[in-house]
């Protein structure tokens, strides 16, 4: 009677605690910004009619939009810095994905894997080439969202931080073709994130089920269970 092959796996740190915490905080920020942004763009709920001068629902929505907007700005700036500066093993592996993204052989092998006609290629970093390209594009979207958001912010608040950033934001406003274009770009970028989210979830589930490495829960536990060579 032939013995069944036993597949040995070992746990490896995929994401640090800080990376996981920022991932979920950014998710909360994106959800809050999407809801409040839709409201600011087209008011869909109005407070009950009352003679009391305290029904400032639009102002509250704008307040939370700005709070979570600055949360997203802070996370985006820190994550870009952390990606290049961190000495943690997980972030070193993230930087190692550069090499995989520049390898045509790895790109072809990864595409075969997604088309169910090949095995998953051995990677030097955390992300495969498609993931790395997607995340690089995502950070461009985050950066432009933050920039266009700040341009809109300085045109509402002329004192304090708004006043301090006004001069720095004006050249970018001109570069985008004026304030109306800035609003349109900001809105389009929001839709990019909305479309990205279900694709991202699908790809995580696909990799988790096919790769059997615990990809789905790695953003919670920080661990992946990889085959022992």
Secondary structure, DSSP 8 states (H G I E B T S, - for coil): --------EEEEE-S-HHHHHHHHHHHHHHHHHHHHHHHHHS--------SSTT--HHHHHHHHHHHHHHHHHHHHHHHHHHHHH--SHHHHHHHHHHHHHT-HHHHHHHHHHHTTSS-----SSSS-HHHHHHHHHHHHHHHHHHHHHHHHHHTT--SHHHHHHHHHHHHHHHHTTSHHHHHHHHHHHHHHHHHHHHHHHHHHHHHHHHH-S-TTTHHHH-EEEEE--
